[in-house]
């Protein structure tokens, strides 16, 4: 009498099942890991979206932006965006790039990158000029920063005279700088200003700088206010000598 025997499943079928099961379990493990990492890192960050066109050189204030929420890896996002916690450090600083409505305010928005920057902020009737700064004493201890308003004085051997008054500083050195809180921007050797694009005024300004042998002093006024700049007329050496003589005479009077 022959007892029936149990048929074994084909070897190939068993291997396929094992492979499928392993693949499913692997995919499930990856998915669970991604979900875990997502829950661990995904947090809310409040950032700023431009509500209007803002040209390079304009100072930043909260009224020009709309607050929006981003979700994701907060640590990574904070390295590229300006959020609600860091905004105060950038407030009233000039932009180095033009923002269009809907653009997110980024930390790079304050760094001159060569993609327009200062060039895009020059008005139709303006010209940008860079003036040499000899050392710390001429730049108010290097506390003059982009976005500040200054008077610029020339200093000759016989007198000091105003070259341009109430002018906005747009850049120092070769880049826009975001100052460290409570500190100085560091050493720089030039300041860039915007002046009226009138040839006569530019000629007067540069002639007065030359008369001072490029020795200028910055007098810090405060935050920039557009439209107040005033360029002095061209001086000649006789003007400065007469001015110095008049001052000496007044000092000698009882």
Backbone torsions as a table, in degrees:
resi	resn	phi	psi	omega
1	UNK	NA	127.6	-176.7
2	UNK	-99.5	122.6	177.1
3	UNK	-83.6	132.7	-179.6
4	UNK	-63.0	142.2	180.0
5	UNK	-107.8	151.1	-178.3
6	UNK	-80.1	130.0	-179.8
7	UNK	-78.7	135.2	176.4
8	UNK	-83.5	140.6	177.4
9	UNK	-66.2	149.7	178.6
10	UNK	-56.0	139.7	-177.1
11	UNK	-59.2	-38.8	-178.7
12	UNK	-61.4	-40.8	-179.5
13	UNK	-63.0	-40.3	179.6
14	UNK	-64.1	-40.7	-180.0
15	UNK	-67.2	-37.9	178.5
16	UNK	-64.4	-40.5	179.3
17	UNK	-63.0	-43.5	179.8
18	UNK	-61.8	-41.9	-179.5
19	UNK	-64.3	-43.6	-179.9
20	UNK	-63.3	-44.4	-179.8
21	UNK	-61.9	-43.6	-179.9
22	UNK	-63.6	-40.0	-179.5
23	UNK	-66.1	-42.9	179.0
24	UNK	-62.5	-44.5	179.9
25	UNK	-64.6	-38.6	178.4
26	UNK	-64.5	-43.4	178.6
27	UNK	-64.0	-39.4	179.4
28	UNK	-64.0	-40.0	179.5
29	UNK	-64.4	-42.2	178.8
30	UNK	-63.3	-44.2	-179.3
31	UNK	-62.3	-44.9	178.8
32	UNK	-62.8	-38.2	179.4
33	UNK	-65.6	-42.0	178.5
34	UNK	-64.1	-40.7	178.0
35	UNK	-63.2	-39.7	179.9
36	UNK	-65.1	-46.2	-179.7
37	UNK	-64.6	-37.4	179.5
38	UNK	-63.7	-44.8	179.1
39	UNK	-64.8	-34.9	-176.3
40	UNK	-73.5	-34.7	-173.2
41	UNK	-103.4	-25.4	-173.9
42	UNK	-74.2	109.2	178.3
43	UNK	-133.3	165.7	-178.2
44	UNK	-88.7	136.9	175.9
45	UNK	-131.0	127.8	179.1
46	UNK	-90.5	119.3	-178.0
47	UNK	-122.7	-177.9	-173.3
48	UNK	-119.8	128.5	178.7
49	UNK	-112.4	129.2	-177.9
50	UNK	-61.1	130.9	179.3
51	UNK	-97.5	-4.1	180.0
52	UNK	-156.3	172.2	176.5
53	UNK	-70.3	126.9	178.1
54	UNK	-126.1	117.3	-177.8
55	UNK	-82.2	153.2	174.6
56	UNK	-56.0	136.4	-177.5
57	UNK	102.4	-22.1	177.0
58	UNK	-72.2	143.3	178.6
59	UNK	-81.0	150.7	-175.7
60	UNK	-89.7	132.4	170.0
61	UNK	-142.1	155.3	-170.6
62	UNK	-64.0	-26.0	-177.4
63	UNK	-66.7	-19.7	-177.2
64	UNK	-87.4	0.1	-174.5
65	UNK	-128.7	158.2	174.2
66	UNK	-112.9	133.8	179.4
67	UNK	-79.5	132.7	176.7
68	UNK	-133.1	160.6	-178.7
69	UNK	-106.2	134.6	172.5
70	UNK	-117.6	144.4	178.4
71	UNK	-117.3	137.0	178.9
72	UNK	158.1	-154.9	-179.9
73	UNK	-77.1	101.0	-174.6
74	UNK	-60.6	-39.2	-179.2
75	UNK	-59.2	-43.3	180.0
76	UNK	-73.2	-40.7	-178.1
77	UNK	-64.0	-36.9	-177.7
78	UNK	-65.8	-19.1	179.3
79	UNK	-78.0	-11.8	-177.2
80	UNK	-126.2	-19.5	-177.3
81	UNK	-114.3	158.1	172.6
82	UNK	-94.8	117.2	-177.6
83	UNK	-107.0	-179.4	-174.4
84	UNK	-63.7	-26.1	-179.5
85	UNK	-80.9	-28.7	-177.1
86	UNK	-101.1	-4.9	-173.6
87	UNK	-59.1	-38.1	-176.3
88	UNK	-57.6	-32.3	-179.4
89	UNK	-70.6	-22.4	-178.0
90	UNK	-103.7	-12.1	-177.6
91	UNK	-60.2	137.1	-179.9
92	UNK	69.5	14.0	173.5
93	UNK	-96.7	147.6	-178.1
94	UNK	-78.5	143.8	175.9
95	UNK	-74.3	147.3	175.8
96	UNK	-102.4	-2.9	176.5
97	UNK	-143.5	155.7	-179.7
98	UNK	-80.3	134.6	177.3
99	UNK	-109.0	134.2	175.3
100	UNK	-100.4	159.2	-179.5
101	UNK	-54.0	129.8	-179.7
102	UNK	100.6	-14.9	179.1
103	UNK	-71.1	140.0	176.1
104	UNK	-82.7	136.5	179.1
105	UNK	-72.7	118.7	-177.6
106	UNK	-111.8	160.2	176.8
107	UNK	-64.2	-31.7	-180.0
108	UNK	-69.3	-14.2	179.2
109	UNK	-64.2	-13.1	-178.8
110	UNK	-107.5	2.5	-178.8
111	UNK	-112.2	129.3	-179.4
112	UNK	-71.6	117.6	-173.5
113	UNK	-110.3	-3.4	-177.9
114	UNK	88.8	0.9	180.0
115	UNK	-98.3	42.4	-179.6
116	UNK	118.3	-75.6	174.5
117	UNK	47.8	-120.5	-176.7
118	UNK	-56.9	-39.1	-178.4
119	UNK	-57.2	-42.2	-176.2
120	UNK	-70.6	-16.1	-176.0
121	UNK	-93.8	-4.6	-179.4
122	UNK	-74.4	125.2	-179.7
123	UNK	-72.8	168.4	-177.2
124	UNK	-61.0	-36.3	-178.2
125	UNK	-109.5	35.3	179.9
126	UNK	-126.6	159.7	172.2
127	UNK	-136.0	145.0	177.8
128	UNK	-98.4	130.6	178.0
129	UNK	-128.7	141.1	175.7
130	UNK	-109.0	132.1	-179.6
131	UNK	-118.5	142.3	-179.5
132	UNK	-69.3	142.1	172.5
133	UNK	-120.1	119.4	-171.7
134	UNK	-70.5	-48.8	-176.3
135	UNK	-161.2	-170.1	-174.4
136	UNK	-58.8	-40.4	-176.2
137	UNK	-63.8	-31.4	-178.5
138	UNK	-80.3	-13.6	-175.6
139	UNK	-117.0	29.1	179.4
140	UNK	53.4	47.6	178.2
141	UNK	66.7	25.5	-177.3
142	UNK	64.9	20.3	175.0
143	UNK	-86.6	-6.5	173.8
144	UNK	-72.7	128.8	-174.3
145	UNK	-131.4	161.9	172.3
146	UNK	-56.6	135.9	-177.0
147	UNK	97.6	-5.0	177.0
148	UNK	-91.1	156.0	174.5
149	UNK	-109.5	135.2	-175.8
150	UNK	-137.4	160.3	162.1
151	UNK	-99.8	141.3	177.9
152	UNK	-114.6	123.1	-178.2
153	UNK	-112.4	144.1	171.3
154	UNK	-98.0	149.2	-179.4
155	UNK	-127.8	115.3	177.2
156	UNK	-106.0	-174.7	-179.9
157	UNK	-70.4	-20.0	-174.0
158	UNK	-115.6	-18.5	-175.3
159	UNK	-163.6	164.3	169.9
160	UNK	-110.9	143.5	-175.3
161	UNK	-148.1	146.0	-179.5
162	UNK	-73.3	135.0	177.8
163	UNK	-100.4	-48.3	176.6
164	UNK	-150.8	140.1	-175.8
165	UNK	-118.9	148.4	176.0
166	UNK	54.2	48.6	-179.8
167	UNK	-105.1	145.4	-178.2
168	UNK	-88.6	133.2	174.3
169	UNK	-84.9	121.9	-177.7
170	UNK	-98.7	-25.7	-179.9
171	UNK	-157.7	154.6	171.4
172	UNK	-124.6	141.3	-176.0
173	UNK	64.3	-133.7	-177.2
174	UNK	-114.9	15.8	-178.8
175	UNK	-156.9	156.3	167.6
176	UNK	-70.4	140.5	179.8
177	UNK	-123.7	140.6	172.0
178	UNK	-98.1	112.2	-173.2
179	UNK	-68.1	146.6	173.1
180	UNK	-73.5	143.4	-175.9
181	UNK	-61.2	124.1	178.1
182	UNK	78.6	4.6	-177.7
183	UNK	-124.4	-178.1	-178.8
184	UNK	-100.6	163.3	-179.5
185	UNK	-74.1	-14.5	-176.9
186	UNK	98.3	-179.0	-176.0
187	UNK	-72.2	141.6	171.5
188	UNK	-149.5	162.1	-173.6
189	UNK	-120.3	8.3	177.6
190	UNK	-158.6	158.7	171.1
191	UNK	-127.2	142.2	178.1
192	UNK	-108.4	129.5	-178.4
193	UNK	-125.8	157.9	173.4
194	UNK	-105.7	128.5	-180.0
195	UNK	-126.5	162.8	177.0
196	UNK	-57.0	143.3	-175.8
197	UNK	-81.8	24.7	178.7
198	UNK	-83.1	126.4	-175.6
199	UNK	-59.4	-39.2	-178.3
200	UNK	-64.0	-42.3	-179.6
201	UNK	-68.4	-38.9	178.1
202	UNK	-64.9	-40.4	177.9
203	UNK	-62.3	-43.3	177.9
204	UNK	-61.9	-45.1	-177.6
205	UNK	-61.4	-49.7	-177.2
206	UNK	-68.7	-32.7	176.7
207	UNK	-65.8	-39.4	179.3
208	UNK	-69.1	-35.8	175.2
209	UNK	-63.5	-42.8	178.4
210	UNK	-64.2	-38.6	178.4
211	UNK	-61.6	-32.4	178.0
212	UNK	-85.0	5.5	-178.7
213	UNK	56.1	40.1	178.9
214	UNK	63.9	15.0	178.2
215	UNK	-94.4	102.3	-179.3
216	UNK	-118.8	155.0	173.6
217	UNK	-125.4	137.1	177.1
218	UNK	-96.7	132.8	174.7
219	UNK	-113.0	110.6	-174.9
220	UNK	-73.3	128.8	178.7
221	UNK	-100.9	-51.7	-177.6
222	UNK	162.2	-149.1	179.5
223	UNK	-72.0	148.5	-176.6
224	UNK	-63.2	137.3	171.3
225	UNK	-128.9	112.4	-176.4
226	UNK	-66.4	150.1	173.8
227	UNK	88.6	4.7	-177.7
228	UNK	-105.3	-2.8	-174.1
229	UNK	-62.7	139.6	179.8
230	UNK	-137.9	119.1	-179.2
231	UNK	-94.4	130.4	-179.8
232	UNK	-73.0	152.1	175.8
233	UNK	-65.9	164.9	-179.2
234	UNK	-70.9	131.0	176.2
235	UNK	-94.8	158.1	169.6
236	UNK	-123.6	158.5	-177.3
237	UNK	-53.3	-34.5	179.7
238	UNK	-62.8	-36.9	177.9
239	UNK	-59.1	-44.3	-176.4
240	UNK	-69.8	-37.7	178.7
241	UNK	-65.5	-43.4	178.8
242	UNK	-63.9	-41.9	-180.0
243	UNK	-62.2	-41.4	-179.5
244	UNK	-67.1	-38.1	179.4
245	UNK	-66.6	-40.3	178.2
246	UNK	-63.1	-40.6	-179.7
247	UNK	-64.9	-42.1	-179.8
248	UNK	-62.5	-39.7	-179.9
249	UNK	-63.5	-42.0	180.0
250	UNK	-64.4	-37.5	-179.5
251	UNK	-68.3	-27.9	-178.1
252	UNK	-80.1	-18.8	-178.9
253	UNK	-68.9	140.7	179.4
254	UNK	-69.0	NA	NA
